[in-house]
Amino acid sequence: MDPFISYVTEEESRREKEKARELRKTQWWKRKRAAGICFYCRKKVPPKELTMDHIVPIVRGGKSTKGNVVPVCKECNDRKKYLLPLEWEEQLERLKKEDE
């Protein structure tokens, strides 16, 4: 299965991205980001530098809901791209082995 194939329509994707923009304006999101910790690598990052990541990406059927978005550093967001949680865990394990 190619992770870069979109499983949702353009309209569904547009709708979910709009929901994400609205979610970024909420106090809930501002509190999540205020901790300044990347959900994936756990590094301390200035809160303004954290981005919103969909754990299950929109193109893979993920939704813009509180249970599916997390604050992440730009490096993790760039590396994760459209991977599902299991695929991302496998990628993190490979990266750890390369660092050893």
Secondary structure, DSSP 8 states (H G I E B T S, - for coil): --TTS--S-HHHHHHHHHHHHHHHTSHHHHHHHHT-B-TTT--B--GGG-EEEESS-GGGT---STTTEEEE-HHHHHHHTT--HHHHHHHHHHHHHHH-
